[in-house]
């Protein structure tokens, strides 16, 4: 359905704005919540529990709406798109959550937003699109932000006349950048697969969630026995259960439906600008609720990355809207 370019800011648009801000809040805070849960359970079990709950709830919704019948119209196409992007999604969450284990949640929330800058390059290579000149400036600012926001010991570098070993990116930064690149590939892959097809987005999402769930189940079976799994689950109390439900139902399913609703009533540039506030909320949540401490250089780098990605989101979406 073609969305009109004339957006009247009535009640639906106001709800859409609040909806996208809520999505940004949920996604931004998800890193801090994941870090809390990772103190009780390993990465594989956390992701399995999160996506198993999400896929079961979404599956029941699809059955209730009788959307599952659409799958049998083109099962091969659904499985090809859903499983391919599902494995990419698995890679995203493994690298992203692994990085959360190794570093501060605030660093992950900020650096992951660089996928906004990577996506146009993936589009250029894959879809042969034309890159805007301003992208190179945004990328330069993003690189500066990465250097400042990472945990590089600049004081030691100055005193030791710049030892190259001190400025090598740490494992967590490499993992986050890998996740950001995978996010960019995911965006382009979904755009290419779904732009000219009549596939149900809900069904594709269900297959993606199921792929992540089964992948994590395979890793759990390979790495842990039943006794170890039960011991870890016994540590769960009410607070941890609520955290897990927040990740599964709010940060995954509710965010998905709110995003789909909101883009119907907002321009692409407006929607992208709102979504680009995700790292800002993640940063604030980590600092004020998890008591994470950032140096002045890390604050400067984080602010530079957030402002750069917000500006890039707004400009790129505005250019695409004018071309349509």
DAHUHU-V835830 format. One record per backbone hydrogen bond with DSSP energy under -0.5 kcal/mol. CO is the residue of the C=O (numbers start at 0). NH is the residue of the N-H. E is the energy in kcal/mol with one decimal. If there is no record, write none. Layout:
CO & NH & E
CO & NH & E
This chain:
4 & 6 & -0.8
5 & 7 & -0.7
6 & 8 & -0.5
7 & 9 & -2.0
9 & 13 & -2.2
10 & 14 & -2.5
11 & 15 & -2.3
12 & 16 & -2.5
13 & 17 & -2.2
14 & 18 & -2.6
15 & 19 & -2.5
16 & 20 & -2.1
17 & 21 & -2.3
18 & 22 & -2.1
19 & 23 & -2.3
20 & 24 & -2.3
21 & 25 & -2.7
22 & 26 & -2.9
23 & 27 & -2.4
24 & 28 & -2.4
25 & 29 & -1.1
26 & 30 & -0.5
27 & 30 & -0.5
28 & 32 & -2.1
29 & 33 & -2.4
30 & 34 & -1.9
31 & 35 & -1.7
32 & 36 & -2.0
33 & 37 & -2.1
35 & 38 & -1.1
36 & 39 & -1.9
36 & 40 & -1.7
41 & 45 & -2.2
42 & 46 & -2.5
43 & 47 & -2.3
44 & 48 & -2.6
45 & 49 & -2.5
46 & 50 & -2.5
47 & 51 & -2.5
48 & 52 & -2.0
49 & 53 & -1.9
50 & 54 & -2.7
51 & 55 & -2.2
52 & 56 & -2.4
53 & 57 & -2.6
54 & 58 & -2.6
55 & 59 & -2.0
56 & 60 & -1.8
57 & 61 & -2.4
58 & 62 & -2.2
59 & 63 & -2.1
60 & 64 & -2.1
61 & 66 & -2.5
61 & 67 & -0.8
62 & 65 & -0.9
66 & 69 & -1.9
67 & 70 & -1.5
67 & 71 & -0.6
68 & 71 & -0.7
69 & 72 & -1.2
69 & 73 & -0.8
70 & 73 & -0.7
73 & 77 & -2.2
74 & 78 & -2.6
75 & 79 & -2.4
76 & 80 & -2.4
77 & 81 & -3.0
78 & 82 & -2.4
79 & 83 & -1.8
80 & 84 & -2.3
81 & 85 & -1.5
82 & 86 & -2.1
83 & 87 & -1.4
84 & 88 & -2.5
85 & 89 & -2.0
86 & 90 & -2.0
87 & 91 & -2.1
88 & 92 & -2.3
89 & 93 & -2.2
90 & 94 & -2.2
91 & 95 & -2.6
92 & 96 & -2.4
93 & 97 & -2.2
94 & 98 & -2.0
95 & 99 & -1.7
96 & 100 & -1.6
97 & 101 & -1.1
98 & 102 & -1.8
103 & 107 & -1.5
104 & 108 & -2.6
105 & 109 & -1.8
106 & 110 & -2.6
107 & 111 & -2.3
109 & 112 & -1.0
110 & 113 & -1.8
111 & 114 & -1.6
112 & 115 & -1.8
113 & 116 & -1.2
113 & 117 & -1.6
114 & 118 & -2.2
115 & 119 & -0.6
116 & 120 & -0.5
117 & 120 & -0.6
117 & 121 & -1.9
118 & 122 & -2.7
119 & 123 & -2.2
120 & 124 & -2.1
121 & 125 & -2.7
122 & 126 & -2.2
122 & 127 & -0.7
122 & 128 & -1.0
123 & 127 & -0.6
131 & 134 & -1.5
132 & 135 & -1.3
132 & 136 & -0.6
133 & 137 & -2.2
134 & 138 & -2.5
135 & 139 & -2.0
136 & 140 & -2.4
137 & 141 & -2.4
138 & 142 & -2.5
139 & 143 & -2.1
140 & 144 & -2.4
141 & 145 & -2.3
142 & 146 & -2.3
143 & 147 & -2.1
144 & 148 & -2.9
145 & 149 & -2.0
149 & 151 & -0.9
151 & 153 & -1.6
152 & 156 & -1.7
153 & 157 & -2.2
154 & 158 & -2.1
155 & 159 & -2.0
156 & 161 & -4.0
157 & 160 & -1.2
161 & 163 & -0.6
162 & 165 & -1.9
162 & 166 & -0.5
163 & 166 & -1.0
169 & 173 & -2.0
170 & 174 & -2.4
171 & 175 & -2.4
172 & 176 & -2.7
173 & 177 & -2.1
174 & 178 & -2.5
175 & 179 & -2.5
176 & 180 & -2.3
177 & 181 & -2.5
178 & 182 & -2.3
179 & 183 & -2.0
180 & 184 & -2.4
181 & 185 & -2.5
182 & 186 & -2.4
183 & 187 & -2.2
184 & 188 & -2.8
185 & 189 & -2.6
186 & 190 & -2.2
187 & 191 & -2.5
188 & 192 & -2.3
189 & 193 & -2.6
190 & 194 & -1.6
193 & 196 & -1.0
199 & 203 & -2.2
200 & 204 & -2.3
201 & 205 & -2.2
202 & 206 & -2.2
203 & 207 & -2.3
204 & 208 & -2.7
205 & 209 & -2.2
206 & 210 & -2.3
207 & 211 & -2.0
208 & 212 & -2.4
209 & 213 & -2.7
210 & 214 & -2.3
211 & 215 & -2.4
212 & 216 & -2.1
213 & 217 & -2.2
214 & 218 & -1.8
215 & 219 & -2.4
216 & 220 & -2.5
217 & 221 & -1.8
218 & 222 & -2.3
219 & 223 & -2.9
224 & 228 & -1.9
225 & 229 & -2.4
226 & 230 & -2.2
227 & 231 & -1.9
228 & 232 & -2.1
229 & 233 & -1.8
230 & 234 & -0.5
231 & 234 & -1.0
232 & 235 & -1.6
236 & 240 & -2.1
237 & 241 & -2.3
238 & 242 & -2.0
239 & 243 & -2.3
240 & 244 & -2.4
241 & 245 & -2.2
242 & 246 & -2.1
243 & 247 & -2.5
244 & 248 & -3.1
244 & 249 & -0.8
245 & 249 & -1.0
245 & 250 & -2.6
247 & 252 & -1.3
248 & 253 & -3.3
249 & 254 & -1.7
251 & 255 & -1.4
252 & 256 & -2.2
253 & 257 & -2.7
254 & 258 & -2.3
255 & 259 & -2.0
256 & 260 & -2.1
257 & 261 & -2.7
258 & 262 & -2.0
260 & 263 & -1.1
261 & 264 & -1.8
261 & 265 & -0.8
266 & 270 & -2.7
267 & 271 & -2.6
268 & 272 & -2.0
269 & 273 & -2.0
270 & 274 & -2.4
271 & 275 & -1.8
273 & 276 & -1.4
274 & 277 & -1.6
276 & 280 & -1.9
277 & 281 & -2.3
278 & 282 & -2.5
279 & 283 & -2.4
280 & 284 & -2.6
281 & 285 & -2.0
282 & 286 & -2.0
283 & 287 & -2.7
284 & 288 & -2.3
284 & 289 & -1.0
285 & 291 & -2.2
294 & 298 & -2.5
295 & 299 & -2.6
296 & 300 & -2.7
297 & 301 & -2.6
298 & 302 & -2.7
299 & 303 & -2.1
300 & 304 & -2.3
301 & 305 & -2.7
302 & 306 & -2.6
303 & 307 & -2.1
304 & 308 & -2.7
305 & 309 & -2.2
306 & 310 & -2.2
307 & 311 & -2.6
308 & 312 & -2.8
309 & 313 & -2.3
310 & 314 & -2.5
311 & 315 & -2.8
312 & 316 & -2.1
313 & 317 & -2.0
314 & 318 & -2.3
315 & 319 & -2.1
316 & 320 & -2.3
317 & 321 & -1.9
318 & 322 & -1.2
319 & 323 & -1.2
